[in-house]
């Protein structure tokens, strides 16, 4: 009998938000790359399953990619000083469509979940309902999530395509479930290398290791039979007598 593999229970949305806040705060303190900080956090907390890791990573990288827009919304609607907790709250409302009541249920201070929303945070969550990340009033640098000082140089370098190119650079990477490479949905899936080698041997039986050949063995040399050898000796003696 095979033992059943233990599957960790799924985390609550609030626990995922708390993990994302912890990773982002540690990244700000350590100044280390976000992927290293996230990997260290997941290794230290083995109970986090693969789906939970994907959800937490989506929040972390989403906040990092759209930090300028999130800070703009925090200052416009919340009139608060931006911090990691508010950025995660704004990301969940603006990018994932959470309502104020849902956010209050996730940020309730229960075990493994963030502390409850205070009055200012609750009003901020209410003002973000039905909103999205983009807003017509955002300056170009905010909309593209770039520092103000670099925009003139990028516009001069990229020309008319600056906005489109910079928006494309800030899109999330498209990866397959194994995280190996980008996949074209219309492309034919490739078989693994060992299967391609096996099919090649079947198509070419004359190659070493293919069908009809002795893989790994050399064919023995062809030796004449005893009768043929005796006849050749007799012919040789007759020719000498003549």
Protein Blocks (a to p, Z undefined) as FASTA:
>chain_A
ZZdddddddddfklmmmmmmmmmmmmmmnopafklmmmmmmmmmmmbcfklmmmmmmmmm
mmmmmmmmmmmmmmmmnopacdfklmmmmmmmmmnopafklmmmmmnopahiacdddfkl
mmmmmmmgoiafbdfklcfklmnopafklmmmmmmmnommlmmmmmmmmpccdddfkoma
ccdfkbccdddfklmmmmmmmmmmmbghiahiaehiacddddddfklmmmmmmmmmmmmm
ZZ
